[in-house]
Amino acid sequence: LTAAVVTSVFLFLEPIVETVLGRWAAIGSYLLFYWTAFCLMAQRCHDIGRSAWWLLLVPVPIVGIIWAILVLGFRRGDPEDNQYGPDPRPAPPPYAVVDAV
């Protein structure tokens, strides 16, 4: 969800930045966007128990995009703690069992 919001904001603001502030400001915004995307993907890699070195697959044509979509986009994170820390998602609340009479 965070990546979708960041990408949407970038795609909305980038043409405005280039028109108003010029090409160099647009290049700076690209660098900021790619740095943010890299950080989010590294965090996602850690969430599934992989090293951020796996991001070297992303620039590989076809394979990198498929890997990023399938593994980073749809794979569920580790439900337990891994070497990168605890599960960032909160544990579900306990449910009460009601016995019908």
C-alpha positions in Angstrom: 0.0 0.0 0.0 2.8 2.4 0.8 4.5 1.8 -2.5 1.2 2.4 -4.3 0.8 5.7 -2.6 4.4 6.8 -3.2 4.1 5.9 -6.9 0.8 7.6 -7.3 2.1 10.8 -5.7 5.2 10.7 -7.9 3.3 10.1 -11.1 1.0 13.0 -10.3 3.7 15.5 -9.2 6.5 14.7 -11.7 5.0 16.5 -14.7 4.2 19.5 -12.5 7.8 19.6 -11.1 9.3 19.4 -14.6 7.0 22.1 -16.0 7.4 24.6 -13.1 10.9 23.9 -11.8 12.7 22.5 -14.9 14.4 19.4 -16.0 17.1 19.3 -13.2 14.4 19.4 -10.5 12.7 16.5 -12.4 15.9 14.5 -12.4 16.2 15.2 -8.7 12.7 14.0 -8.1 13.5 10.8 -10.1 16.4 10.1 -7.8 14.3 10.7 -4.7 11.6 8.4 -6.1 14.0 5.6 -7.0 15.7 5.8 -3.6 12.3 5.6 -1.9 11.3 2.6 -4.0 14.5 0.9 -3.3 14.1 1.4 0.5 10.5 0.0 0.3 11.6 -3.0 -1.7 14.4 -3.7 0.7 12.0 -3.5 3.6 9.7 -5.9 1.8 12.6 -8.3 1.1 13.4 -8.3 4.8 9.7 -8.9 5.6 9.8 -12.2 3.6 13.2 -13.2 5.1 15.4 -12.4 2.2 18.4 -10.2 1.9 18.1 -6.9 0.0 20.8 -8.3 -2.4 17.9 -10.0 -4.1 17.0 -6.6 -5.5 19.8 -7.0 -8.0 17.3 -9.1 -10.0 15.0 -6.1 -10.5 17.0 -4.5 -13.4 17.2 -7.9 -15.3 14.7 -7.7 -18.2 11.5 -9.7 -17.8 12.8 -11.9 -15.0 13.2 -8.9 -12.6 9.8 -7.5 -13.2 8.1 -10.9 -12.8 10.1 -11.6 -9.6 9.2 -8.2 -8.2 5.5 -8.6 -8.9 5.2 -12.1 -7.7 7.5 -12.2 -4.8 7.5 -8.7 -3.5 3.9 -8.0 -4.5 2.0 -11.1 -3.6 4.0 -13.3 -1.3 2.9 -13.1 2.3 5.6 -12.1 4.9 7.0 -14.4 7.5 4.4 -14.9 10.2 7.2 -15.4 12.8 10.3 -13.4 13.6 13.2 -13.7 11.2 16.8 -12.6 11.2 15.7 -9.0 10.2 13.3 -8.6 13.1 9.8 -9.3 14.3 6.7 -9.5 12.1 5.7 -5.8 11.5 2.0 -6.7 11.3 0.2 -6.8 14.6 -1.1 -10.2 15.9 -4.8 -10.7 15.2 -7.0 -10.1 18.3 -8.2 -13.2 20.1 -11.8 -14.1 19.3 -14.3 -15.1 21.9 -16.1 -18.3 21.3 -19.8 -18.0 22.1 -21.7 -21.2 22.8 -25.3 -21.1 21.4 -27.9 -22.4 23.8 
